[in-house]
Amino acid sequence: MTVSVRTRLEIASGDRNDHEFAEFLTQLIKSGRLEGAGLGVFKFVLAQGDQSLTEPQKAIFYGLMNNFVHDKCDLCSQEIPWSEMYSAIDTGTCAACANL
C-alpha cells in the first residue's frame, strides 16, 4: 500500500525524532530553493513541526513540498526514503536507480 505524499509529510513532520525528514528540510532551507513566506514556514516546521501551523501556512508548506517530494522512484517504483529525497528532486529516482 502506498502512502499519499501529504500523509507521508504529516507523519514525518509530526515525528520530531525523524532525523532523515529534518535533514531533508534542512537541505531545502539551505539550498536557496525557498524564499519569502515559504522559507519562514519551512524553518518553523523544522523547529516546531506542523501542528501549530495556520491553515494558510499549511497550504504554503504542503503546496511547496509537493514540488519537492517524490512518492516513488520514476524507474523502479520503490518508495524514496527521506535520506534520498533531496537528490530525487531533480532526478525523480531513488539512489540505486540514479546510479545506473
C-alpha positions, 0 to 999 in steps of 0.5 A, a space after each residue: 500500500 502506498 502512502 499519499 505524499 501529504 500523509 507521508 509529510 504529516 507523519 514525518 513532520 509530526 515525528 520530531 525524532 525523524 532525523 532523515 525528514 529534518 535533514 531533508 528540510 534542512 537541505 531545502 532551507 539551505 539550498 536557496 530553493 525557498 524564499 519569502 513566506 515559504 522559507 519562514 514556514 519551512 524553518 518553523 516546521 523544522 523547529 516546531 513541526 506542523 501542528 501549530 501551523 495556520 491553515 494558510 501556512 499549511 497550504 504554503 508548506 504542503 503546496 511547496 513540498 509537493 514540488 519537492 517530494 517524490 512518492 516513488 522512484 520514476 524507474 523502479 517504483 520503490 518508495 524514496 526514503 527521506 535520506 534520498 529525497 533531496 537528490 530525487 528532486 531533480 532526478 525523480 529516482 531513488 539512489 540505486 536507480 540514479 546510479 545506473 
